[in-house]
Amino acid sequence: MRKPFIAGNWKMYKTAAEAEAFAEEFKKIYAPSDVRVAIAAPYTQLWTLRKAFEGTGIGVAAQNMHWEDQGAFTGEISAPMLKEIGVDYCIIGHSERREYFAETDETVNKKVRKALSCGILPILCCGESLKTRDAGQEKEFVGAQIRADFAGIEAEDAKKVTVAYEPIWAIGTGRTASPQQAQDMCAYIREVLTELYGEDVSEEITIQYGGSVKPANATELMSQDDIDGALVGGASLKPADFLEIVHF
Ligand code: PGA
């Protein structure tokens, strides 16, 4: 039985003071339930959140990491560094990283494997552009991402990966995929995972939808069979909005 998982992605928003204020406000209104919750914050706010969320069960996520443990990679942060300060998850392969920082399925795959080997749970992002969808090639495209990003990952590890399906045309645009469009693709992703790992494993893998998720559309999206949660950008910046989504 898959447990719903709602993760906030703050992107490059919030200073440490703002993160602390968010955490204090969120803790006042949050009541633990059987929904898994995490916030992905900028690196410099991870420790702030780790301390603020102590004992609440709320997870802390990074938004990126390097695939090596250490080395001459100026400006990078490694999985063991994240693990040391108690980070639980890491978003890997977000479309903004693929687009603006030239991440490829090859580097995404290396990062996913490294995260798993260090005990960091990956939130692996995939999703097509509008051009690809308009050309009717969205399943082929996302299927290829999944196959490449899971390459070399054993079934036991694959179960620990959360897949976030985020159509690029729905991110930050206010244009959410319809529940049917989101469900169709999430079901297809599970089909590809079944091909790779068999049904017992694919049925255990959490698949989130992301792209303009808001309090107003969360319930319908979450009620789809293959959608197990959400990766929430803009609407995760305000405690009350994020909580409404957590309580979908
Ligand atoms: P959005 O972002 O909710 O602001 O569309 C989602 C994401 O990029 O993870």
Boltz pocket constraint, residues with backbone or C-beta under 6 A from the ligand:
constraints:
  - pocket:
      binder: B
      contacts: [[A, 9], [A, 166], [A, 170], [A, 171], [A, 172], [A, 173], [A, 174], [A, 210], [A, 211], [A, 212], [A, 213], [A, 231], [A, 232], [A, 233], [A, 234], [A, 235]]
      max_distance: 6.0
